[in-house]
């Protein structure tokens, strides 16, 4: 590099650190702010409307929420007549169909709703080849293929809103029946049952399966008898899985699907419905909208700690409070939703959060970044490391929630999750006992073999939880490759020839995807964003090979200049590159800050190492 990062980088880092510190909640963590979601708002509006129609005791409150939500939806309709998942997202058929159906089902949705409904119907005509029941059903099922996790809930919304035909039973028969009776089996059998939905969607499997059965029972007498026999037992499973807040996964859409299904089958007396209604009312924002989830507080806290550490801006005076907050979020008992073992972290400290691989790895990295670990830190980290080891699939990769669920995409091993685990394992390797070290070496070798096997020919990896609406297939190979590249610098695999070869190919891919302005988007030719540029800058700053050094240095300097200019021009604007459950788009207001800060911080540190002649810098 050119010897020093420049005053512009220093000023940008100072500004981003200030913004991040100002966003801190309560002095010991960050909560962030998730985008309001048209899809969440549409599902919540319909669920509360149907709950009120069952005679719910809070009927007047629910109607006020419905009116406010409908007004927000009308106000935030896209110019083409549809809705995207966020106000910065392109129109899509899933959200548009849900909002169109919800607004149509409300008796008095507001003075401008009729025009909005008409424009939405016109968009659906163009996108699906018609707004007839068959056209919509075909388009929605085609969009999601074999995965019923989201297609059947959308069709359920349409059926509940009388959009699948005038005769109710015939309309419901066009909705695929989800086998809710399978929820009566022991949970440990689920990964052998080939469920048509992903692991986290079991509440929807039960509730939507039940309303479909209630409205159009199976013609097969044996199947009909079986489903009748297990209705109450599986309803009990719904109650057992429901957190204290009432919100499954703290997610508005999932909770709304359960509430509307129970209301649609006349279960107004269900405690599950009542708890879900309470969650929806409590989580509505002042403007009448709902976010996709309550918050990602644990996730954004670990990202913030990492970014401040990369920028050498972690204050010593508050490290203890942040560390204590993080350690309190570690699970200490088997989780009632997925039956995950203790020792892991979820994306939120709220009761609806579920332990997962990405947040566990993130928490392990953050605790280590907070300073030399004490005895309590090592004990917590050892439990987290073991939890990640127990999650590793037979293919060597790391999935999100549950080992062995491999039928549907969001349950499969993912490269960025595997790379994240490699980083966490490497940082804690020296602190764990010899037996665990042995297990880590074996696991790291299997993880590396997985990453090499799933790397594309062009050197890229496709991530699971991030995408880009403007990229081919709405994938984000730039993000996935950058995050996986970081894992290949981890100590447990850094010296392996397979890792070196994969790093070379990955570096070539991201260098080839850099835009003329110096930034990166989700793929070649996709407009640059703060988030994607920051993530690539973080990864490339860790080092390269002598052959790519001149080009890498130039790319880093151009990227840093682009980030400095963008953060100086205006407050960072978040881009909707996050993917939530069922491939729903979101943005998080802290992402551009933490990703840009981490990238610039590593860039600045890398220039110091380059002055000493080092090819790479240590990875914390």
N, C-alpha and C positions, 0 to 999 in steps of 0.2 A: 504494500500500500504506500501512500505518499508520505508516511512519516507521522502524520497527526490527522485526526478526523476533521478538524476545522471548527471554528467558532460557531458556525451554523448548526452543526450537530450538537454541540454543547447547549446552545440556546433551545433547540428543539427538545432535547432530553429534559432540560429544566422545566420547560412548559408542560410537557407530558407528565412529568412527575408531579407537578403542582396539580394538574387536573385529576390525576389518579388519587392523590392524597385528599383532595376536596370531595371525591366521591366515596370516601371510606364511610362505612356505617357503624356508628357506635364505637369507633376507635380500634376495634379488633377484627373487622372483616369487611368485605364488600358485598353488596347485594346486586348491584347493576340495575339495569332497566330493560326488560324485554319489550319488543315491539308489540303494539296492539295488533290484533289479528282479526281479519274479517271472517275467517273460518271459525275461530273460537267464538266470536260474537254471534255468528249465525247459528251455531249449534246451541249456544247458551240461550238465545232468544227463543228458539223452538222448544227446548227442554222446559224452560220456565213457563212458557205459554201452555204447554200440555199439562204440566204439573198443576198450574192454576185451574185448569179445566177439570181436574179430578176432585176439586173442592179443597185444595190444600189450605190449611188455616192461615197461611201468610199470603193469601191470594191477592190482596191489594198491593202488597209490597212487590210481589212477582210481576204484576201488571205494570207497575212503574218501571221496573227493570227492563221489561220487554219493550216498553215504549222508548226508553232511553237508548237501548241497544239498536232498535230499528232505525231511530233517527241517526245514530252514528253510521250505520251501514249505508243509508241513503246518501249521507253527506260524503262518504268515502268511496263511492262507486267510481271505477275507472272511466276514463273518457270513452272507451270502446264499448261500455255497457256492462262489463263484467267486474269481477273482483279477483285480486290476487290474495295470497296468504297474509301479506303485510301491505301497508300503504305505499311501499316502495317496490312491490313485486308485480310482475306481469300477470295479467288475467289468466286463470286456468279453469278448466272445466269442473274440477272438484269443488272449489270454493264458490264458484259462480252458481253451480247447481244447488248447493246447500243454502246459500243466501237467498236465491230466487225462491226456493221452496219455503224457507222460513218466513220471508216477508209475505208470501202468498197465503200462508196459513193463519196469519194474525188478522183478526177481524177489522181492526182500525189501526194500521201501521203508520199513519201520518199523512199529511197533505201531499207530499211529493212521492210517496211510495209507489203509487200506481204507475207513474211514468218510469220509475226505476225498475219495477218489475217488467214492464214492457221492453225496456232497453236490454235487460238481462235475457229475456226470452229471445230477442233478436240475435244476441250474441250466441246463445246456445244453438239456435237454428244454423248459424254459420259454422260453428265449431263441431257440432255433433251430427250435422246433416238433418237437423230437425229437433223439435222439442217434444216429440211424441214419446210415450213411455218406452217403446222399443228402441228408438234411436238413442235416447239417453242411456238406457240400460246397456246397450251394445258398446257405446263409447266409453262408459265408465269401467265396465269389465275389461275392455281391451286395454285401457290405460294401465291397469294394475296386474293383468295376467293371472297367474295361479294364486297370487297372494291376496287373500280375502280380507286382510287386516283393515283396509280402508274402503275397498269397493263396496262391500256389503253394508257397512255403516252409512255410506252415501245413499245407497238404494233404500235403506231403512228410513232415512230422512225423507226421501221422495215419497215413499209409501205412507208415512205418517202424515205428510202434507197433502195427501191425495193427488200426487203428481204421476202415479203409475197406472192410472185408469180409474173409471167411475165405479167399478164393482170391486169392493174391498178385498174379498177373498181371492178373486182372480188376480188382482194387482199384487197381493202379497206372494202369490205363487211364482211370480217372476223374480222374487228376491231369493237368492240361494240360501238354503237352510244351513245355519251354523250348528254343528253337533254339540250343543251345550251339555248333553248328557255325559260327554267325556270328562267334564269337570268333576263328576262324581267319583272318578278314579283317584287313587293316591297321587299326589303331586309328582312323586319320583318317577311315575310312569309317563309323564307328559312328553318327554323328549323321544319316547318310542311310539307315540300315538299318531304322528304325522298330522298335527293339528293344522288347519287351514289358515291360522293366524299366528303372528309371532308371539313370543313368550309373554311380553308385557301387556298383550291385548286380551288376556283371559276374562277380565270383567265384561268387555264388549262381546266376547264369544258367548258368555252366559246370558247376558241381558238381551242382546239382539237375537240370539237363538231362541230365547223364550218368547219374545213378542212375535217372532215369525211363526213359531209353533202355535201360539194362542190364536193368531189371526188366520192361519191356514195350516191346520194340522196335517201331518203326513197321511197319505192314503194307505200306507202300509200299517195294518192293525198292530203288528208286533212293535214296530218302531214307535207308533203313536202311544201305545201302552207304556213302553219304556220311558218315553219322555214325560208322560204324565206322572209316572212314578217318582222321577228324580227332580221334579220342579222345585219342591221345597228344599231338598237337600242341596241343590246347586245354588238356590237363592241364599242358603246359609253360607255357602262358600263366598258369595259376593259380599256378605256382611263381614265375614272373617278377614277378607282382604282389604276392606275399606279402612283407611287411616282415620285418626281422630278428627282431622280437618274435614272429612267427607269427600275429599278430592282424590280420586285414584291418580297416582303419580303426580299429584298437584296439577294435573292437566285438565284444562277446561273441555277440550273436545271429548276425551275419553269419559270424563264424568258426565258430560251432557248426553252422550250416547246411552249411558246406563239409565240416567234419569228419564229421558224421553221414551226409552223402551218400556220401562216399568209403568210410566204414566199411560203409554199407548195400549197396554194390556190391562189397564184398570187397577194397577197395584198402588193406588194412592195411599194405602195404609202401610206400605213398606218402610221400615226404618232406613233402608238403603236409599230410597228415594228422598226421604226427609233429610238425611245427612248430605246427600248430593246437592239438594236445593240450597241448603245452608252454605255449602262451599261456594256455589255459583253466586249467590247473593253477596257473600262476603268478599268475593274476589273481583266483583265488577269495579271498574275504574270510574272516576268522577265524570268522565266524558261519555260514559255509556258503553265503553268497549271492554273486551277481555283480552289478556295476553294468552299466548300459547301455553304458558306454565306460570306458576306464581313467581318463581325466581330461580336463578342458577347460582345461588350465593356461594356454595362451596367451590364450584368450578371457577367462577370469576375471582374468588379470593386466591385460589392457588395460582391462577394465571397472573394476578396482580403481584403476588409475592415473587414469582419468577421474573417478571418484567423489572421490578424494582431491584432485584438481585443482579440481573444482567446490566442494569444501569448504575450499579454500585450506589444505590440510593435507599437501601433499607436502613431505617433509623434504629439504632440499638435500643433506644428507650422504649419502643413499643413491640419489640420482637416477642417478648414473653407473653403479652396479651394475645397476639395473633396466633402464636404457637398453641396456647391453651385453648383458644377457640377452635382451632383445627382439630386438635386431639379429642375434643369433646364430641366432634361429629363422627368419629369412628364408631361403627356398629359394634355392639357388645352382645348381641343375641341373634339367633336365627331370624331372618326377616320373614314376616307373615305373607308377603306377596309372592316372592320368588323362592322362598326358603333358602336364601343365600346364607352361607355360614358367617359368623361374626368376623370382624377384622377389617372390613372394607369401608369405603366412603361412597355416598350418593352425591348427586349434583346439587342438592339443596339440603339444609338442615331440617326442613319441615318433614312432618310425618309421612307425607306421600312419596318422598324420595326413595329410590331403590338402589342398593349398592351396585356399583358398576366398575368396569375395568379402567376406563379413562379417568374417572375421578379418583379412584384409588391410587393409580400411578401419579396423578397430579398432586395429590395430597402428600405422597411419599417424597416427591421432589421438593415440594414447598417446605415441608418440615426440615429437610436437610439444608435447604437454602437459608433457613433462619439461624444457622450457626451450628457449632459443634454440638452433637446430640448428647443429651444426658441419658440416664438409665431408663426413664419413662419413655423418651423418644425412641430408644432402641427397641424396647418391648413393643411399642405400638407399631413401629416399622416392621419388625419381624413378623407380627401378625398380618400386616398388610401384604408383605412379600409372600407369605405362605398362601394367602387368599388368592393372589394373582397366579401363583403356581397351580393351585387347585382348579383355576378356571381354564388353563391351557387346553386347547382341543387336541385331538389325536393328530391333526395336520400340522401341529406346532404353533398355530396362530392363537391369538387371544380374541375371544368374542366380547360382547358388551356385558351381558348379564349372566348367562347360563352356559355351562359346558355341555356340549353334545347336541345342542339345538342347531341343526345345520340345514334345514330344508328351505327356509326363507331368508332373504338377504339380510334383514336386520338382526338375525340371530347367528350369522356366520362369523368366522374369524375375519378380522380386518387388519390391514397393514399398519395403519397409523396407531391403532390400539396396541398392536404387537410391539411396534417401535417404542411407544410410550412406556410399556412395561419393561423393555430392555434398558431404557434409561434409568428407571426406578431401581431395578435389580442391581444395576452396576453401581449406583451411588451408595447403596446400603450393603453391598457385598462384604466390605471389610469389617462391618460391624456385627454381622450375624455369625452364628456358630458354624463349626466345620461341616456338620451334616447338611445344614441348609446351604452352605456354599457349594457343596457337591451337587445338590439338587439344582441350584441356580446355573451352574456351568452346563449341566445337561439341558435344562430348559432353554438357556440362551442359544445353544447349538441348534436345537429344534426350531426355535423362533427364527433364527437366521435362515435356516433351510426353507422355512415357509416364505419369508420375505423374498428370497431369491427366486423361488418357484412362481410367485404371483406377480413379480415385476414384469411390466409389459416390455415388448421388444424395443419400444422407443425409450425405455428407462424409467417410465412413470409408474406410479401406483395410484389407484383410485380410492379415496377415503370413503368411509361409511357415513359420517355425521356432518360432512360439509359438502356443498355443491356450488354450482353457479348457473343461474337461469340462462345466461347468455352463452354458455359453453355447450359443445356437442353432447347430447344425451343428458344435459344438465349436471354433468359430473364436474369434479374439480381436481384434475390431475396435478395442478400446480400445488395446491394445498397439501394433497395427499403425499406427493413426492417430497416436498420440503419437510413435512413432519416425519416421514419415514427416514429421510436422509439424516435427521438428527439422531434417530435411534441407532443408525449404523456407525455413528461416532462414539457410541457407548463403550466403556472399557471392556466389557465382557466379549465384545465382538470386533472391536476396532482393528486388531491386528490380523484378523482372519482374511485370507486371500479372497474368499467369496464376498465378504463385506466390502473390501477394497474395490473389487470389480463392479459390484452393485452401486457403490458410491460414484464411481467414474461415470457410469451410464446415467445415473440420476442427475448428477451435476450437469452433464451435457444436455439433458432434457430441459432443466429449468433455465439454463443459460440461453437455450434456443427459444424459450417461451417469453423472454423479456421483451417488453414493448419498447417502442422508440422513445417514449417519454421517460424511460428508466424504471418504470414500475412493472408490476405483474397483475394480471387478472387470473381467472380460473384456468385458462388454457391459452394457447397461441392465438393472438389476435383479439382476445377479450379485454375490454377496457380495464385499466389498472384500478386497484382499490388499496386503501391503507392496510386492510387486513392481510390480503394476499401478499402484498409487497413486504410488509413487516415479517411475515412468517418465512418468506424466502430469504430475506436478508439475515434472519436469525440462523437459518440452516447453512447458507453459504459462508457465513463468517467463521464457521467452525474449522474451515480449512479445505484444501484440495490437493491436487497432484501438481508436480512441476509443469506438466504439459498444459494444464488448463489455467495456470496461475495468472498470466497476463489478462486473459479474458475474464477470469473470475474477479480480479481486482477492479477492472474497469466496470464490470456489472455492479459490484458492491458500491462503488463511488457514485455511479449514476442513480442507483436505487436510493442511497442515503440522501442525495441531493433532491430527488423527487419527494421523498417523505418530508424532508425539512420544508420544502416549499409548500406542500399541501397542509401541513400542520400550522404553518405560519399564516397562510391565507385565511383560514376560517376554522372554527371549532370542528374537530373530526366528525365526519358523518358516517354512521354505520351503514354497511351494505348487507342486504339479505342473503348471506352465503351460508348461514347455519341451517342444518336440516334437523328437524325434530322428528318424533315418532311418525311413522307412515309417510316419510318424505315430505313433511310440511315445512315451508320456509319460515325463517325468523331472522331478525337481527337483534343484536345486543349492544346497547350504547357503549359499553366498556371495551368491546372487541377492538375497534380501531385504535384506542388509546394504548391498551396493553400490548397488542401485537406490534404496533409501530415503536413503542418504547423498548420492547425486548429486542427488536431488530437493530435499532440505532445503538442501544447499549452494547450489544455484542459486536457491532461494527466498530465502535470506539475502542473496545477492549482488544479486538483483533489487530488493530493498527499498532497497538503497543507490543503485542507479541511478534508482529512482523518485523519490527525494528530490531528484535533480537535474533532474527533469522529463523523463527519457528514456522513450520508449515501449517500447524494447527494449534488451536487454543484448547485448554481444558474445558470439558462440558460438565457443568453442574446440573 
